[in-house]
Amino acid sequence: MTTSAHYDSFDLMEDIVKSVFRPVGFDTVRLLRSAPTTARAESRLIRMDVVENEQAYRISAELTGIKKEDISVSIEGNRVIISAESKLEKASANLPETVLSNERFYGNLRRSIQLPGEIDESVSQAKYTDGVLELTLFKQKQRTTKKLEIN
């Protein structure tokens, strides 16, 4: 009878990190388990859905609480870069306030995604409604190779 031990990828990674940092004395288990899966790190992500059809790619990006003028989209070939800035609203000067809890993220956000094909930025469109940025990125027409006749 054959028995197989269940060994998930986290256990394997933990063993590798332990073997590297054991001489130094790091608490590797705590280090690994507090890696960037914390709620604070996830709040800094621009979450997006990407779909495609024959003519275009469509990207829906969550940018809740960010003003339209603080969002930037740039296209470089087949790469799309979305950047935004979430700004902290200042309290009224005549009513001083004490912050009891601050869980929202304020600062710069950036997300880059590489698409399978080139994008025709001249006809692509962007729309921002209710905290969702909708990009319709039309695919570049296939370039044809032209054979030159040599004289």
N, C-alpha and C positions, 0 to 999 in steps of 0.2 A: 504494500500500500504506500502510495506516494502522498506526502503532505507538502503543501506550499505555504510559506509564511506571507501574510499580507504586509507589504512594505510600500507605503505611499510616498509620494515625491517630497512631502514636507519632512518625513523621517530621514530620507536620504540627504536632503539639503542640510538638515540639522546635524547629521553625522559629519558631513564634509566641513561645515563651519566649525564644529567642535574640534575636529582634528587640526584645523588651521590655528584657531585661537586658544586652544587649551594651554599652551605654555605661557600665554600672556595673562590668562585668568579672567577673560570676559565672561559675563553671564550670557552665553549665546542663546539659550532658550528664550529668555526675556527679550533679547535683541531681535530675534527672528519673529517672535509673536507680536512685537510692537512695530513691525515694519510698516510700509506705507499703506496698510489697509485700514488705518484708523479713520474715524469719521472726519477728523480735521483734514487729513490728506485727501480724502475723497471729495470734500467740499470744494477743493481747488481744481477738480477736473471739469472740463467742458464735456458733458455727456452728449453723444451724438448717435444718430441713426444714419446709415448710408445705404441707398438703394440705387439701382441702375436699370435703365431700359435701353432700347436701341439708340435713342437720340441723346440721352443725357444721364448724368448722375444727379441724385437729389440727396442733399444733406439737411437734416434737421438737428440743430444744436441747441441745447438748453442753456440759456443765459439769463436766468431769472434774476430780476432785481437790478439789471444793468441797463443804463440808458442807451438808446440807439447811437447817439453821437460818441459813445465810449467804446464802440465795437469797430473792429477793422478786419477786412477780409482781403487777402492777397493771393494771387495765383501765379505760380512759377512752373510752367510746363504742365506736369501732371500732379503737382503738389499744391494743396490748399492749406493756407495758414489762417487760422482764426485767432485774433487776439482781442482782449477786452480788459477794461479796468473797472473794478468794483470799488466805488468810493464810499468812505464813511461819511454819513451825514452829520454835520455839526449841530450840537444842541443850541437852543436859543440862548443868547447872551444874557437876557433879563431873567431867565429861569434856569439857574444852575442845577445840573443833574449829576447823580452818582451812578455809574454803571454797576449793576448788580451781576449781570451775566452777559458775556459777549461770545456767541457761538458762530456768528456769521463770518464769512471770509471777506476781507477787504484787501485789495491789491490787484496785481496784474495776473491775468490768465492767458494761456497760450496753448493752442492745440494745432498740430500739423498732421495732415493725413496725405498719403500718397495713393493716388487712384491708378487703376490699370492703364488708362490711356490719357493722351493729351487733352486739354480743355480749351475750348474756343471762348476766351474771356470777352470777346467783343459782343457776344449775344447772351452771355450768362447773366443770371438775375439773382438778386438778394432781397429778401423781405423779412422784416422783424415785427412780430405780433405776439403780444401776451407772453413775453419772455422766451420766445422760440425764434431762432434765426433759421429761415428756410432758404437754402441755396439751390438753384437749378443751374447746373453746370453742363452746358451743351458740349458734346464730344467734338473734337476736332475732326474735320473731314479727312478721310484717308488721303495721304499724299501719294500721287502717282509718280513713278519713276519714268523719266523721259530719256530715251536713248538718243544721243546726238550723232548725227552723221558726220563722219570725218571726210573733209575735202582734201 
